[in-house]
Amino acid sequence: MVTEMMVLLAKVVFIFALCIGAVPFCVWFERRGSAWMQGRLGPNRLGPFGLFQLVADMIKFFFKESFIPQNSHKFLYLLAPAIALVPPMAAIASIPFCSEIHLVNLNVGVLLILAFTGLEIYPIILSGWASNNKYSMLGALRASSQLISYEISMSMALLSMLLVYGTFDLTEIIRYQQEHHWGVLLNPLAALIFWVATYAETNRLPFDLAEGDSEIVAGYHLEYGAMKFAIFFMSEYVAMIMVSAFLVTLFFGGYALLPGMSWVVSASGKAFLLPVFELFSFFLKVAFFMFLFVWVRWSLPRFRFDQLMHLGWNILFPLSLANLLLMGAVAYFLR
Amino acid sequence: MSTGNIKTTNVSRPYTWKERLYLLTIPKGFLVTLRYFIRGFFLRKSNTISYPEERRNYSERFRGMHFISLDENKLENCTACYLCQTVCPAKCITITAEERDPKENPVGVAKEKRPKAFDIDALRCCFCGMCEEACPKDAIKMSRNYELAVHTREMAMYDLKHLSREVKNRG
C-alpha cells in the first residue's frame, strides 16, 4: 500500500517536473525563435543564449503583487488558475514516452485524453466570467465557441484513425504503427485536420481569437497578474506539449524509432539502448511539432472570427465527416 | 444627385483557386520565415544592433547637435554677425555681441567682434541645418552627436562655453 502510494507520488512529481521544466524552454524558444524569424536578437543577455531570462521572469512573477479585482467573483477568480494546469498535465500522463515509461496505462487512453482536452475549457470560461470584465468575457466566449467547433472535427479525424487501429489503447496504437505504417501515411487528411484543430484547441495563432491582442487586450486572462497569470501562461504551453505528444502518438508513430535508429540499436546489440532511443525519437518528434507551433505563429496572420467559424464548420467538419465515412468503408472492406 | 443611373464595377481581382485553397500558398510564407530563422539561428545575423554597445555609423552629413568651431588660438570663429539667428526658422539661437578685448586678439581686425553670449535652445531646434548654411565663417556647425537626452528643460539650453567645446566628429 505504502509503496503504491510512493509510486503514485513519484509519477505525479515526475509529470509535474517534466511540464514545469519544459515550459521555460518552450517560452525561451518562442521568444528567441520569433526574434530570429524577424531578424532580431531576442533576449540574449542573461546566461548562455539568454536561457536564464526565464528564471528572472519567474522570480518577477513570484514577487509581484497578487491582485484581485474589486467586483470579481473571488472564489471562481482564484479557482480558475488553480485548475488551469490540471487537464493538460493529466492528459500528458497517459501518453507513453517510451516502451518502458508509461505512467497511466489505461486501455482507454485516447478517451481519457479527449476528456481532459474537453476540460481545458473550464479554467478559460471561469476566468472570463469571474473577472467581471467585458474583454475577459468576450475572450472566454470566443475561446469556448472555438474549442467546441474544432473539437468536433478533431474527434472525427481521431475516430477515423481509431477505425484503422481498432483500439483505444495508446500502446497498441503505437504497436500497430510500428508493424504497419505511421498514421500520417495511412490517412494524411485526418492528420492535417487534426493538426489544424490542435491550433484552435490550444488558442494559438492563427486561431488566437481568445486573446486577440488588438481587439480584446489579452482576452480571458486580462484581469490576472503575477503568478496567476503565469499559471495560465504555463497551462497554455503544457497544453501545446500535450497536443503535440498526442498528435505524434496518433499519426507519427509515438515513440516508434525514427528511420535509421533501429539499425543503430541492433548494431550495438545492447537491449537497454532501445528505450533510450525510443525516448529520444519521441522527444524529437514532439520538439518538431513544438517548433511548428512557433513557426506557424510567426508566419501566419490571425483569422477573423467569422472566417474561423467558416473554416471550422463549413470546411473541416464536412471534410472530417467524409473522411470518417471513407475510412469506415476502407476499414470494413479491407479487414 | 441621382444615384439610380450610376453603374459600379468591381475592379478587385478575383481569387484564384490556389489562393482559395490556402494550403498551397501558406508554405510560401513558411519558407520566408524559415529562411530568416536559419539566417538568425545558424548564421547569427540580425538586422538590429545592441544599441549602447554598438552604434550605427551615420552619414558624414548627419545633422546632430551644434558646435562652434575654434581656430588654432582657441578663439571661436563666430563674429556675431547674427546671420544664423536671422535665418533660424525655429528662433532657437540668441546671440549677444560685444567687442573683443584687443589684448586677447592676435588676429586683429578679422575677429574684433565676438559673441558675448551664444545660446541655443535645443528643444526648439528643428535640426534643419540652415544656421550652418548661413554662417559666413563656418563657425556654427552640426556634429554627428544624436544623443541629446537631458533630465530637465534647462539642461537643453546650451551656452557658448558648451557649444565651443572641441568636437572631433566633424570639423
Interface residues (C-beta under 8 A of the other chain):
Chain A: G33 A35 W36 M37 Q38 G39 R40 L41 W295 V296 W298 S299 L300
Chain B: I26 G29 F30 V32 T33 L34 Y36 F37 R39 G40 F41 K45 S46 N47 T48 S50
